[in-house]
Amino acid sequence: MGITPQQFEQMKQRLGGSAKSSSRRPTPTAESSYRPSAQAHTIIGIDPSLRGTGFGVIRLAKPFPQTLAHGTIVCPAGWERSRCLMKISQTLREIVKCHSPTVCAIEGLFYAQNLQTALIMGEARGAALAVLAEAGLEIYEIAPRKVKQAIVGYGAAQKLAVAKMVQRILHLNELPEVDAADALALALAHGQGSGRLGLNTPKKI
């Protein structure tokens, strides 16, 4: 079937318009590619440690998540372990009461060559879990490597790289402390959704 010269020119204009519009599409960035999960609205991330437990609370929103709180629960080296565990519990209880998160993402267990170190880390983790469970939160654990893969795109990324990417995604004015950045990364990794980030279904505990 033949076409007239006028129809041919109209086709060229339509094709040219499509090419122009597609060339103006912005390149995806960490901010523009953010896709919040519809299942959780306020998430607390916990990076447990006896001397420096990191925490971060975010509320899922567009175009990027809102940061409600982040920091590190610091316990001096001279404190007894029992005193550190009490401070971890008390501080997290206050944070949960203030921001009312419904979901927690906590760092998964890792292999420790030193048995004493593993036991101490387990105590800090247990103190945090007890408070979160007491508040009725759903608790999920994510392995550190998977969090780095989700946030930075590389499972062996350095902590500084994680902190910088967290700052970028959350539009923070200052670089968060290392432990707080890890906690925020946990919350982001859970909130962005397991399917898009290539994570397996988070383990609920």
Backbone as a printed PyTorch tensor [residue, N CA C, xyz], in Angstrom:
tensor([[[  0.8550,  -1.1960,   0.0000],
         [  0.0000,   0.0000,   0.0000],
         [  0.8790,   1.2290,   0.0000]],

        [[  0.6480,   2.2130,  -0.9160],
         [  1.4660,   3.4050,  -1.0080],
         [  1.0370,   4.4650,  -0.0130]],

        [[  1.9520,   5.4290,   0.2460],
         [  1.6410,   6.5530,   1.1280],
         [  1.9880,   7.8290,   0.3920]],

        [[  1.3050,   8.8990,   0.7200],
         [  1.5340,  10.1810,   0.0730],
         [  2.7590,  10.8460,   0.6840]],

        [[  3.3880,  11.7820,  -0.0170],
         [  4.5250,  12.5360,   0.5410],
         [  4.1790,  13.2200,   1.8650]],

        [[  2.9390,  13.7020,   1.9910],
         [  2.5240,  14.3590,   3.2310],
         [  2.5090,  13.3790,   4.3970]],

        [[  1.9700,  12.1580,   4.1330],
         [  1.9480,  11.1390,   5.1840],
         [  3.3640,  10.7300,   5.5810]],

        [[  4.2830,  10.6730,   4.5980],
         [  5.6650,  10.3050,   4.8710],
         [  6.3210,  11.3350,   5.7910]],

        [[  6.0540,  12.6370,   5.5270],
         [  6.6300,  13.6950,   6.3590],
         [  6.0720,  13.6280,   7.7790]],

        [[  4.7750,  13.3130,   7.9140],
         [  4.1600,  13.1990,   9.2360],
         [  4.7840,  12.0610,  10.0420]],

        [[  5.0630,  10.9460,   9.3520],
         [  5.7030,   9.8130,  10.0250],
         [  7.0920,  10.1950,  10.5120]],

        [[  7.8630,  10.9160,   9.6760],
         [  9.2030,  11.3420,  10.0660],
         [  9.1500,  12.2450,  11.2870]],

        [[  8.1690,  13.1300,  11.3560],
         [  8.0470,  14.0380,  12.4950],
         [  7.7220,  13.2810,  13.7800]],

        [[  6.8310,  12.2800,  13.6610],
         [  6.4750,  11.4980,  14.8540],
         [  7.6660,  10.7150,  15.3730]],

        [[  8.4200,  10.0980,  14.4630],
         [  9.6010,   9.3380,  14.8610],
         [ 10.6660,  10.2450,  15.4470]],

        [[ 10.8320,  11.4120,  14.8440],
         [ 11.8130,  12.3570,  15.3590],
         [ 11.4510,  12.8450,  16.7460]],

        [[ 10.1500,  13.0610,  16.9800],
         [  9.7010,  13.4930,  18.2990],
         [  9.9560,  12.4460,  19.3480]],

        [[  9.7550,  11.1670,  19.0080],
         [  9.9900,  10.0940,  19.9710],
         [ 11.4480,  10.0220,  20.3440]],

        [[ 12.3370,  10.1850,  19.3270],
         [ 13.7700,  10.1200,  19.6090],
         [ 14.1930,  11.2470,  20.5190]],

        [[ 13.6310,  12.4550,  20.2810],
         [ 13.9970,  13.5940,  21.1100],
         [ 13.5420,  13.4050,  22.5500]],

        [[ 12.3390,  12.9160,  22.7210],
         [ 11.8250,  12.7520,  24.0810],
         [ 12.6100,  11.7150,  24.8420]],

        [[ 13.0290,  10.6230,  24.1980],
         [ 13.7740,   9.5890,  24.9000],
         [ 15.1710,  10.0620,  25.2410]],

        [[ 15.7440,  10.9700,  24.4290],
         [ 17.0890,  11.4510,  24.7210],
         [ 17.1140,  12.3660,  25.9230]],

        [[ 15.9460,  12.8840,  26.3230],
         [ 15.8940,  13.7810,  27.4660],
         [ 15.6840,  13.0370,  28.7730]],

        [[ 15.5360,  11.7420,  28.7540],
         [ 15.3070,  10.9880,  29.9790],
         [ 16.5360,  11.0360,  30.8600]],

        [[ 16.3580,  11.3650,  32.1780],
         [ 17.5250,  11.4640,  33.0550],
         [ 18.1220,  10.1020,  33.3420]],

        [[ 19.4230,  10.0910,  33.5520],
         [ 20.1010,   8.8590,  33.9250],
         [ 19.7460,   8.5060,  35.3550]],

        [[ 19.3480,   7.2490,  35.6410],
         [ 18.9790,   6.8780,  37.0070],
         [ 20.1310,   7.1050,  37.9710]],

        [[ 19.8070,   7.6150,  39.1700],
         [ 20.7840,   7.8030,  40.2350],
         [ 20.2990,   7.0770,  41.4680]],

        [[ 21.1010,   7.1160,  42.5300],
         [ 20.6980,   6.4720,  43.7820],
         [ 19.3960,   7.0620,  44.3050]],

        [[ 19.2250,   8.4090,  44.0950],
         [ 18.0040,   9.0460,  44.5830],
         [ 16.8070,   8.7240,  43.6910]],

        [[ 16.9910,   8.8590,  42.3590],
         [ 15.8540,   8.6970,  41.4580],
         [ 15.3960,   7.2540,  41.3570]],

        [[ 16.2820,   6.2930,  41.6610],
         [ 15.9200,   4.8830,  41.5530],
         [ 15.3300,   4.3380,  42.8350]],

        [[ 15.2090,   5.1860,  43.8520],
         [ 14.6610,   4.7320,  45.1300],
         [ 13.2080,   4.3170,  44.9620]],

        [[ 12.8930,   3.1250,  45.4110],
         [ 11.5250,   2.6040,  45.3200],
         [ 11.1230,   2.0570,  46.6840]],

        [[ 10.3660,   2.8410,  47.4830],
         [ 10.0170,   2.3680,  48.8200],
         [  9.0620,   1.1920,  48.7920]],

        [[  9.2120,   0.3320,  49.7600],
         [  8.2950,  -0.7870,  49.9210],
         [  6.9900,  -0.2890,  50.5170]],

        [[  5.8860,  -0.8950,  50.1200],
         [  4.5880,  -0.4710,  50.6460],
         [  4.2540,  -1.1670,  51.9640]],

        [[  5.1090,  -2.0830,  52.4120],
         [  4.7820,  -2.8980,  53.5710],
         [  5.1660,  -2.2520,  54.8910]],

        [[  6.1450,  -1.3770,  54.9040],
         [  6.5990,  -0.7700,  56.1430],
         [  6.7710,   0.7300,  55.9400]],

        [[  6.3750,   1.5180,  56.9350],
         [  6.4470,   2.9620,  56.8080],
         [  7.6140,   3.5380,  57.6120]],

        [[  7.7720,   3.1080,  58.8450],
         [  8.8670,   3.5900,  59.6800],
         [  9.7100,   2.3970,  60.1230]],

        [[ 10.9880,   2.4530,  59.8020],
         [ 11.8890,   1.3210,  60.0380],
         [ 13.0510,   1.7720,  60.9000]],

        [[ 13.4310,   0.9450,  61.8620],
         [ 14.6290,   1.1920,  62.6500],
         [ 15.6770,   0.1530,  62.2860]],

        [[ 16.8750,   0.6200,  62.0040],
         [ 17.9970,  -0.2720,  61.7420],
         [ 18.8990,  -0.3100,  62.9540]],

        [[ 19.4030,  -1.4870,  63.2850],
         [ 20.2600,  -1.6530,  64.4590],
         [ 21.5390,  -2.3870,  64.0650]],

        [[ 22.6830,  -1.7840,  64.3990],
         [ 23.9950,  -2.4160,  64.2170],
         [ 24.5520,  -2.6500,  65.6260]],

        [[ 24.3060,  -3.8290,  66.2180],
         [ 24.6100,  -4.0320,  67.6380],
         [ 26.0990,  -4.2030,  67.9430]],

        [[ 26.5160,  -3.6120,  69.0310],
         [ 27.8750,  -3.7510,  69.5420],
         [ 27.8610,  -3.3100,  71.0020]],

        [[ 28.6600,  -3.9390,  71.8330],
         [ 28.6410,  -3.6150,  73.2600],
         [ 29.0640,  -2.1770,  73.5140]],

        [[ 30.0890,  -1.7080,  72.8210],
         [ 30.6240,  -0.3690,  73.0830],
         [ 30.0800,   0.7010,  72.1440]],

        [[ 29.4880,   0.3020,  71.0490],
         [ 28.9820,   1.2990,  70.1010],
         [ 27.8830,   0.7520,  69.2180]],

        [[ 26.6720,   0.6820,  69.7420],
         [ 25.5240,   0.1950,  68.9730],
         [ 24.9670,   1.3210,  68.1000]],

        [[ 24.9840,   1.1050,  66.7970],
         [ 24.4460,   2.1030,  65.8860],
         [ 22.9460,   1.9330,  65.6990]],

        [[ 22.2440,   3.0370,  65.5460],
         [ 20.8050,   2.9890,  65.2740],
         [ 20.4550,   4.0470,  64.2380]],

        [[ 19.4120,   3.7720,  63.4850],
         [ 18.9280,   4.7210,  62.4950],
         [ 17.4540,   4.4850,  62.2430]],

        [[ 16.6720,   5.5440,  62.2630],
         [ 15.2240,   5.4410,  62.0460],
         [ 14.8580,   6.2540,  60.8090]],

        [[ 14.1870,   5.6230,  59.8610],
         [ 13.7550,   6.3080,  58.6500],
         [ 12.2620,   6.1040,  58.4310]],

        [[ 11.6560,   7.0660,  57.7760],
         [ 10.2590,   6.9300,  57.3490],
         [ 10.2570,   6.9040,  55.8290]],

        [[  9.6440,   5.8860,  55.2560],
         [  9.6220,   5.7490,  53.7980],
         [  8.7640,   6.8480,  53.1850]],

        [[  9.3090,   7.4930,  52.1690],
         [  8.6090,   8.5900,  51.5030],
         [  9.2380,   8.7970,  50.1410]],

        [[  8.6010,   9.6060,  49.3150],
         [  9.1420,   9.9910,  48.0210],
         [  9.3820,  11.4860,  48.0120]],

        [[ 10.4280,  11.9620,  47.3480],
         [ 11.3140,  11.2110,  46.4400],
         [ 12.4210,  10.4430,  47.1480]],

        [[ 12.6130,  10.6800,  48.4580],
         [ 13.6240,   9.9320,  49.2020],
         [ 13.1470,   9.7810,  50.6490]],

        [[ 13.6720,   8.7930,  51.3870],
         [ 13.2090,   8.5510,  52.7590],
         [ 13.5420,   9.7170,  53.6860]],

        [[ 12.7210,   9.8750,  54.7040],
         [ 12.9410,  10.9130,  55.7040],
         [ 13.7030,  10.3040,  56.8780]],

        [[ 14.7750,  10.9360,  57.2840],
         [ 15.5560,  10.4620,  58.4190],
         [ 14.9910,  11.0560,  59.6990]],

        [[ 14.5500,  10.2000,  60.6050],
         [ 13.9660,  10.6610,  61.8630],
         [ 15.0040,  10.7590,  62.9690]],

        [[ 15.9370,   9.8160,  63.0040],
         [ 16.9670,   9.8200,  64.0510],
         [ 18.0860,   8.8680,  63.6620]],

        [[ 19.2870,   9.1850,  64.0890],
         [ 20.4000,   8.2560,  63.9220],
         [ 21.5080,   8.6300,  64.8950]],

        [[ 22.2950,   7.6570,  65.2820],
         [ 23.3600,   7.9150,  66.2360],
         [ 23.9990,   6.6270,  66.7120]],

        [[ 24.8330,   6.7380,  67.7260],
         [ 25.5480,   5.5980,  68.2870],
         [ 25.3900,   5.5910,  69.7970]],

        [[ 25.0330,   4.4530,  70.3380],
         [ 24.9330,   4.2870,  71.7950],
         [ 26.3270,   3.9110,  72.2850]],

        [[ 27.0470,   4.8900,  72.7920],
         [ 28.4490,   4.7040,  73.1710],
         [ 28.5540,   4.3260,  74.6460]],

        [[ 29.3280,   3.2890,  74.9170],
         [ 29.5990,   2.8530,  76.2880],
         [ 31.1140,   2.8460,  76.4920]],

        [[ 31.6380,   3.6270,  77.4460],
         [ 33.0880,   3.6940,  77.6740],
         [ 33.6960,   2.3320,  77.9870]],

        [[ 34.9720,   2.1890,  77.6770],
         [ 35.6760,   0.9160,  77.8850],
         [ 35.6920,   0.4940,  79.3530]],

        [[ 35.6170,   1.4490,  80.2620],
         [ 35.6770,   1.1220,  81.6770],
         [ 34.3730,   0.5990,  82.2710]],

        [[ 33.2840,   0.6690,  81.5030],
         [ 31.9950,   0.2130,  82.0170],
         [ 31.9280,  -1.3110,  82.0360]],

        [[ 31.2510,  -1.8400,  83.0750],
         [ 30.9800,  -3.2780,  83.0990],
         [ 30.0120,  -3.6300,  81.9730]],

        [[ 30.0680,  -4.8750,  81.5340],
         [ 29.1820,  -5.2970,  80.4320],
         [ 27.7160,  -5.1160,  80.8100]],

        [[ 27.3780,  -5.4040,  82.0570],
         [ 25.9790,  -5.2850,  82.4750],
         [ 25.4830,  -3.8500,  82.3610]],

        [[ 26.3510,  -2.8920,  82.6690],
         [ 25.9660,  -1.4850,  82.5690],
         [ 25.7680,  -1.0890,  81.1060]],

        [[ 26.6140,  -1.6000,  80.2200],
         [ 26.4730,  -1.3270,  78.7790],
         [ 25.1630,  -1.8860,  78.2460]],

        [[ 24.8460,  -3.1070,  78.6460],
         [ 23.6090,  -3.7400,  78.1750],
         [ 22.3870,  -2.9670,  78.6510]],

        [[ 22.4630,  -2.4480,  79.8820],
         [ 21.3530,  -1.6490,  80.4080],
         [ 21.1760,  -0.3720,  79.5880]],

        [[ 22.3140,   0.2860,  79.2530],
         [ 22.2180,   1.5250,  78.4790],
         [ 21.6700,   1.2550,  77.0860]],

        [[ 22.0960,   0.1680,  76.4610],
         [ 21.5760,  -0.1870,  75.1370],
         [ 20.0670,  -0.3620,  75.2000]],

        [[ 19.6110,  -1.1090,  76.1990],
         [ 18.1720,  -1.3720,  76.3470],
         [ 17.3960,  -0.0900,  76.6110]],

        [[ 17.8770,   0.7140,  77.5340],
         [ 17.1570,   1.9420,  77.8970],
         [ 17.0910,   2.9190,  76.7190]],

        [[ 18.2050,   3.0860,  76.0270],
         [ 18.2370,   4.0370,  74.9080],
         [ 17.3260,   3.5960,  73.7690]],

        [[ 17.3900,   2.3240,  73.4180],
         [ 16.5280,   1.8340,  72.3380],
         [ 15.0620,   1.9150,  72.7210]],

        [[ 14.7650,   1.6860,  73.9770],
         [ 13.3680,   1.7810,  74.4290],
         [ 12.8520,   3.2090,  74.2470]],

        [[ 13.6850,   4.1930,  74.5530],
         [ 13.3010,   5.5930,  74.3820],
         [ 13.1240,   5.9460,  72.9040]],

        [[ 14.0220,   5.4300,  72.0590],
         [ 13.9400,   5.7140,  70.6240],
         [ 12.6650,   5.1250,  70.0280]],

        [[ 12.3660,   3.8930,  70.3970],
         [ 11.1480,   3.2380,  69.9020],
         [  9.9070,   3.9840,  70.3680]],

        [[  9.9150,   4.4160,  71.6230],
         [  8.7700,   5.1520,  72.1670],
         [  8.5880,   6.4890,  71.4550]],

        [[  9.6840,   7.1350,  71.0990],
         [  9.6270,   8.4620,  70.4790],
         [  9.1750,   8.3970,  69.0260]],

        [[  9.6720,   7.4140,  68.2610],
         [  9.4390,   7.3940,  66.8150],
         [  8.4680,   6.3100,  66.3450]],

        [[  8.1030,   5.3910,  67.1960],
         [  7.1050,   4.3500,  66.9130],
         [  7.3600,   3.5900,  65.6060]],

        [[  8.5470,   3.0320,  65.4140],
         [  8.7670,   2.1950,  64.2300],
         [  7.9420,   0.9220,  64.3260]],

        [[  7.6310,   0.3320,  63.1880],
         [  6.8650,  -0.9150,  63.1770],
         [  7.7200,  -2.1050,  62.7670]],

        [[  8.8880,  -1.8120,  62.1830],
         [  9.7640,  -2.8650,  61.6740],
         [ 11.1970,  -2.5530,  62.0770]],

        [[ 11.9520,  -3.6110,  62.3760],
         [ 13.3690,  -3.4550,  62.6670],
         [ 14.1850,  -4.3230,  61.7140]],

        [[ 15.2640,  -3.7580,  61.2070],
         [ 16.2460,  -4.5220,  60.4330],
         [ 17.5400,  -4.5270,  61.2310]],

        [[ 17.9860,  -5.6990,  61.6430],
         [ 19.1760,  -5.8160,  62.4820],
         [ 20.2440,  -6.5990,  61.7350]],

        [[ 21.4910,  -6.2630,  62.0030],
         [ 22.5760,  -6.9430,  61.3080],
         [ 22.5770,  -8.4240,  61.6480]],

        [[ 22.7270,  -9.2660,  60.6380],
         [ 22.7310, -10.7010,  60.8370],
         [ 23.9920, -11.1760,  61.5370]],

        [[ 23.9420, -12.3720,  62.0670],
         [ 25.0900, -12.9540,  62.7500],
         [ 26.2440, -13.1460,  61.7810]],

        [[ 27.4440, -12.9630,  62.2610],
         [ 28.6180, -13.1500,  61.4290],
         [ 29.5870, -14.0900,  62.1250]],

        [[ 30.5110, -14.6280,  61.3650],
         [ 31.4840, -15.5700,  61.9050],
         [ 32.5680, -14.8230,  62.6660]],

        [[ 32.8360, -15.2160,  63.9110],
         [ 33.8810, -14.6060,  64.7280],
         [ 34.8590, -15.6760,  65.1710]],

        [[ 36.1260, -15.4590,  64.9120],
         [ 37.1420, -16.4240,  65.3020],
         [ 37.3200, -16.4590,  66.8210]],

        [[ 37.1160, -15.3150,  67.4520],
         [ 37.2770, -15.2200,  68.9010],
         [ 35.9490, -15.5020,  69.5830]],

        [[ 35.8960, -16.5630,  70.3680],
         [ 34.6520, -16.9570,  71.0320],
         [ 34.1780, -15.8890,  71.9980]],

        [[ 35.1030, -15.2700,  72.7320],
         [ 34.7320, -14.2290,  73.6830],
         [ 34.0710, -13.0520,  72.9750]],

        [[ 34.6230, -12.6660,  71.8300],
         [ 34.0380, -11.5690,  71.0490],
         [ 32.6310, -11.9220,  70.5830]],

        [[ 32.4530, -13.1470,  70.1480],
         [ 31.1360, -13.5930,  69.6920],
         [ 30.1190, -13.5500,  70.8230]],

        [[ 30.5380, -13.9540,  72.0150],
         [ 29.6230, -13.9500,  73.1610],
         [ 29.2120, -12.5280,  73.5400]],

        [[ 30.1930, -11.6240,  73.5310],
         [ 29.8930, -10.2360,  73.8920],
         [ 28.9630,  -9.5990,  72.8590]],

        [[ 29.2280,  -9.8540,  71.5790],
         [ 28.3560,  -9.3330,  70.5300],
         [ 26.9490,  -9.9030,  70.6660]],

        [[ 26.8830, -11.1820,  71.0340],
         [ 25.5810, -11.8150,  71.2280],
         [ 24.7970, -11.1860,  72.3620]],

        [[ 25.5000, -10.7790,  73.4100],
         [ 24.8320, -10.1250,  74.5390],
         [ 24.2260,  -8.7840,  74.1140]],

        [[ 24.9980,  -7.9920,  73.3730],
         [ 24.4960,  -6.6960,  72.9010],
         [ 23.3100,  -6.8830,  71.9600]],

        [[ 23.4200,  -7.8570,  71.0940],
         [ 22.3420,  -8.1640,  70.1590],
         [ 21.0900,  -8.6030,  70.9140]],

        [[ 21.2770,  -9.4380,  71.9290],
         [ 20.1440,  -9.9100,  72.7270],
         [ 19.4480,  -8.7870,  73.4770]],

        [[ 20.2380,  -7.8420,  74.0030],
         [ 19.6460,  -6.7040,  74.7190],
         [ 18.7720,  -5.8830,  73.7750]],

        [[ 19.2530,  -5.6950,  72.5560],
         [ 18.4730,  -4.9370,  71.5740],
         [ 17.2210,  -5.6960,  71.1550]],

        [[ 17.3690,  -6.9760,  70.8630],
         [ 16.2370,  -7.7810,  70.4050],
         [ 15.1190,  -7.8350,  71.4450]],

        [[ 15.4940,  -7.9250,  72.7180],
         [ 14.4820,  -8.0040,  73.7770],
         [ 13.6090,  -6.7530,  73.7970]],

        [[ 14.2440,  -5.5820,  73.6510],
         [ 13.4900,  -4.3230,  73.6570],
         [ 12.5780,  -4.2350,  72.4400]],

        [[ 13.0960,  -4.6060,  71.2840],
         [ 12.3220,  -4.5200,  70.0460],
         [ 11.1400,  -5.4840,  70.0570]],

        [[ 11.3740,  -6.6880,  70.5430],
         [ 10.2850,  -7.6600,  70.6420],
         [  9.2460,  -7.2130,  71.6590]],

        [[  9.7090,  -6.6270,  72.7520],
         [  8.8100,  -6.1100,  73.7840],
         [  7.8620,  -5.0620,  73.2120]],

        [[  8.3700,  -4.2590,  72.2590],
         [  7.5640,  -3.2060,  71.6500],
         [  6.6540,  -3.7250,  70.5380]],

        [[  6.7730,  -5.0050,  70.2100],
         [  5.9000,  -5.6030,  69.2030],
         [  6.3390,  -5.3820,  67.7760]],

        [[  7.6110,  -5.0360,  67.5510],
         [  8.0920,  -4.8080,  66.1970],
         [  8.3210,  -6.1320,  65.4700]],

        [[  8.1340,  -6.1100,  64.1620],
         [  8.5870,  -7.2150,  63.3230],
         [ 10.0890,  -7.0490,  63.1470]],

        [[ 10.8410,  -8.1140,  63.3590],
         [ 12.2990,  -8.0220,  63.3420],
         [ 12.8560,  -8.9180,  62.2390]],

        [[ 13.7030,  -8.3260,  61.3950],
         [ 14.3430,  -9.0610,  60.3080],
         [ 15.8530,  -8.8710,  60.4030]],

        [[ 16.5950,  -9.9020,  60.0510],
         [ 18.0440,  -9.7710,  60.0270],
         [ 18.5540,  -9.8640,  58.5920]],

        [[ 19.5580,  -9.0590,  58.3010],
         [ 20.1660,  -9.0340,  56.9740],
         [ 21.6760,  -9.1410,  57.1510]],

        [[ 22.3030, -10.0030,  56.4040],
         [ 23.7480, -10.1860,  56.4850],
         [ 24.4650,  -8.9130,  56.0390]],

        [[ 25.5790,  -8.5590,  56.6890],
         [ 26.3200,  -7.3370,  56.3260],
         [ 26.6730,  -7.2640,  54.8460]],

        [[ 27.0810,  -8.3630,  54.2650],
         [ 27.4690,  -8.3680,  52.8550],
         [ 26.2900,  -8.0130,  51.9480]],

        [[ 25.1090,  -8.4900,  52.3020],
         [ 23.9330,  -8.1920,  51.4860],
         [ 23.5180,  -6.7260,  51.6090]],

        [[ 23.7330,  -6.1590,  52.7880],
         [ 23.4260,  -4.7420,  52.9590],
         [ 24.3440,  -3.8990,  52.0760]],

        [[ 25.6320,  -4.2150,  52.0880],
         [ 26.5900,  -3.4810,  51.2550],
         [ 26.2620,  -3.6410,  49.7750]],

        [[ 25.8890,  -4.8320,  49.3890],
         [ 25.5130,  -5.0850,  48.0010],
         [ 24.3050,  -4.2410,  47.6190]],

        [[ 23.3430,  -4.1420,  48.5360],
         [ 22.1170,  -3.3970,  48.2640],
         [ 22.3530,  -1.8980,  48.1720]],

        [[ 23.2020,  -1.3650,  49.0360],
         [ 23.3800,   0.0810,  49.1160],
         [ 24.4700,   0.5870,  48.1730]],

        [[ 25.6050,  -0.1110,  48.1490],
         [ 26.7540,   0.3390,  47.3630],
         [ 26.8630,  -0.3950,  46.0360]],

        [[ 26.3470,  -1.6330,  45.9950],
         [ 26.4770,  -2.4370,  44.7910],
         [ 27.6760,  -3.3560,  44.8220]],

        [[ 28.3380,  -3.4430,  45.9980],
         [ 29.5340,  -4.2700,  46.1360],
         [ 29.5520,  -4.8420,  47.5480]],

        [[ 29.5200,  -6.1680,  47.6560],
         [ 29.3900,  -6.8190,  48.9570],
         [ 30.5600,  -6.6620,  49.8940]],

        [[ 31.7260,  -6.2740,  49.3700],
         [ 32.9100,  -6.0880,  50.2160],
         [ 33.2810,  -4.6120,  50.3400]],

        [[ 32.3050,  -3.7320,  50.1760],
         [ 32.5670,  -2.2930,  50.2330],
         [ 33.0630,  -1.8720,  51.6120]],

        [[ 33.9000,  -0.8440,  51.6390],
         [ 34.3980,  -0.3000,  52.8980],
         [ 33.2900,   0.4800,  53.5980]],

        [[ 33.4350,   0.6170,  54.9260],
         [ 32.4260,   1.3210,  55.7100],
         [ 32.2600,   2.7720,  55.2660]],

        [[ 33.3490,   3.4020,  54.8630],
         [ 33.2570,   4.7920,  54.4240],
         [ 32.4080,   4.9160,  53.1650]],

        [[ 32.5400,   3.9470,  52.2670],
         [ 31.7320,   3.9620,  51.0410],
         [ 30.2530,   3.8140,  51.3680]],

        [[ 29.9500,   2.9540,  52.3440],
         [ 28.5630,   2.7810,  52.7770],
         [ 28.0310,   4.0820,  53.3620]],

        [[ 28.8300,   4.7160,  54.2230],
         [ 28.4050,   5.9630,  54.8630],
         [ 28.1360,   7.0580,  53.8290]],

        [[ 29.0000,   7.1590,  52.8220],
         [ 28.8270,   8.1890,  51.7950],
         [ 27.5690,   7.9490,  50.9630]],

        [[ 27.2940,   6.6810,  50.6440],
         [ 26.1030,   6.3920,  49.8620],
         [ 24.8320,   6.6150,  50.6830]],

        [[ 24.8830,   6.2740,  51.9640],
         [ 23.7440,   6.5320,  52.8520],
         [ 23.4780,   8.0350,  52.9220]],

        [[ 24.5420,   8.8190,  53.0630],
         [ 24.3900,  10.2740,  53.0990],
         [ 23.7320,  10.7830,  51.8210]],

        [[ 24.1320,  10.2190,  50.6930],
         [ 23.5920,  10.6560,  49.4010],
         [ 22.1200,  10.2790,  49.2610]],

        [[ 21.7760,   9.0400,  49.5970],
         [ 20.3950,   8.5830,  49.4400],
         [ 19.4440,   9.3590,  50.3450]],

        [[ 19.9010,   9.6330,  51.5740],
         [ 19.0390,  10.2960,  52.5590],
         [ 19.1660,  11.8170,  52.5370]],

        [[ 20.0580,  12.3360,  51.6740],
         [ 20.2540,  13.7810,  51.5670],
         [ 20.6340,  14.3970,  52.9170]],

        [[ 21.5520,  13.7530,  53.6180],
         [ 22.0050,  14.2500,  54.9150],
         [ 23.0440,  15.3490,  54.7060]],

        [[ 23.0150,  16.3450,  55.5600],
         [ 23.9700,  17.4430,  55.4450],
         [ 25.3850,  17.0130,  55.8210]],

        [[ 25.4970,  16.0760,  56.7510],
         [ 26.7970,  15.6190,  57.2130],
         [ 26.9100,  14.1080,  57.0740]],

        [[ 28.1310,  13.6390,  56.9580],
         [ 28.3780,  12.2010,  56.8770],
         [ 28.0410,  11.5750,  58.2260]],

        [[ 27.1700,  10.5540,  58.2600],
         [ 26.8270,   9.9340,  59.5410],
         [ 28.0030,   9.1500,  60.1150]],

        [[ 28.0020,   8.9780,  61.4390],
         [ 29.0170,   8.1510,  62.0810],
         [ 28.9570,   6.7440,  61.4930]],

        [[ 30.0860,   6.0450,  61.5550],
         [ 30.1930,   4.7440,  60.8990],
         [ 29.1150,   3.7700,  61.3740]],

        [[ 28.9500,   3.6290,  62.6830],
         [ 27.9640,   2.6770,  63.2100],
         [ 26.5380,   3.1150,  62.8810]],

        [[ 26.2930,   4.4150,  62.9550],
         [ 24.9650,   4.9270,  62.6080],
         [ 24.6920,   4.7320,  61.1230]],

        [[ 25.7220,   4.9170,  60.2940],
         [ 25.5660,   4.7220,  58.8510],
         [ 25.2180,   3.2750,  58.5300]],

        [[ 25.8590,   2.3370,  59.2260],
         [ 25.5380,   0.9210,  59.0180],
         [ 24.0940,   0.6280,  59.3930]],

        [[ 23.6230,   1.2590,  60.4800],
         [ 22.2420,   1.0550,  60.9140],
         [ 21.2610,   1.6460,  59.8990]],

        [[ 21.5500,   2.8340,  59.4010],
         [ 20.6980,   3.4480,  58.3760],
         [ 20.6910,   2.6120,  57.1030]],

        [[ 21.8470,   2.0450,  56.7670],
         [ 21.9300,   1.1880,  55.5810],
         [ 21.0530,  -0.0440,  55.7400]],

        [[ 21.0140,  -0.6060,  56.9360],
         [ 20.1380,  -1.7490,  57.2030],
         [ 18.6760,  -1.3770,  56.9800]],

        [[ 18.2850,  -0.2250,  57.5200],
         [ 16.8960,   0.2250,  57.3560],
         [ 16.5660,   0.4680,  55.8850]],

        [[ 17.4930,   1.0760,  55.1520],
         [ 17.2720,   1.3350,  53.7310],
         [ 17.1870,   0.0450,  52.9330]],

        [[ 18.0790,  -0.8940,  53.2350],
         [ 18.0880,  -2.1590,  52.5090],
         [ 16.7730,  -2.8980,  52.6830]],

        [[ 16.2250,  -2.8320,  53.8840],
         [ 14.9270,  -3.4810,  54.1080],
         [ 13.8010,  -2.6840,  53.4550]],

        [[ 13.8580,  -1.3680,  53.5760],
         [ 12.7610,  -0.5390,  53.0830],
         [ 12.6620,  -0.4730,  51.5820]],

        [[ 13.7710,  -0.6030,  50.8550],
         [ 13.7310,  -0.5070,  49.4080],
         [ 13.1670,  -1.7590,  48.7680]],

        [[ 13.0500,  -2.8360,  49.5030],
         [ 12.4150,  -4.0340,  48.9660],
         [ 13.4170,  -5.0580,  48.5070]],

        [[ 13.1850,  -6.3110,  48.8650],
         [ 14.1330,  -7.3810,  48.5670],
         [ 14.2100,  -7.6970,  47.0780]],

        [[ 13.0990,  -7.5460,  46.3490],
         [ 13.1150,  -7.9190,  44.9340],
         [ 14.0310,  -7.0450,  44.1090]],

        [[ 13.9180,  -5.7240,  44.2550],
         [ 14.7170,  -4.8170,  43.4430],
         [ 16.1860,  -4.9080,  43.7760]],

        [[ 16.5270,  -5.1510,  45.0500],
         [ 17.9170,  -5.1360,  45.4710],
         [ 18.5980,  -6.4780,  45.3040]],

        [[ 17.8550,  -7.4800,  44.8700],
         [ 18.4820,  -8.7750,  44.6710],
         [ 18.7480,  -9.5320,  45.9500]],

        [[ 18.0870,  -9.1210,  47.0110],
         [ 18.2580,  -9.8150,  48.2810],
         [ 17.3220, -11.0070,  48.3310]],

        [[ 17.7130, -12.0190,  49.0750],
         [ 16.7770, -13.0800,  49.3780],
         [ 15.7520, -12.5330,  50.3690]],

        [[ 14.6670, -13.2430,  50.5620],
         [ 13.6640, -12.8110,  51.5210],
         [ 14.3200, -12.6580,  52.8910]],

        [[ 14.2360, -11.4640,  53.5090],
         [ 14.8880, -11.2680,  54.7980],
         [ 14.4060, -12.2760,  55.8290]],

        [[ 15.3110, -12.7180,  56.6840],
         [ 14.9780, -13.6880,  57.7010],
         [ 14.2970, -13.0140,  58.8730]],

        [[ 13.0840, -13.4460,  59.1810],
         [ 12.3550, -12.8720,  60.2970],
         [ 12.7240, -13.6160,  61.5730]],

        [[ 13.0210, -12.8630,  62.6280],
         [ 13.4160, -13.4860,  63.8990],
         [ 12.5680, -12.9560,  65.0450]]])
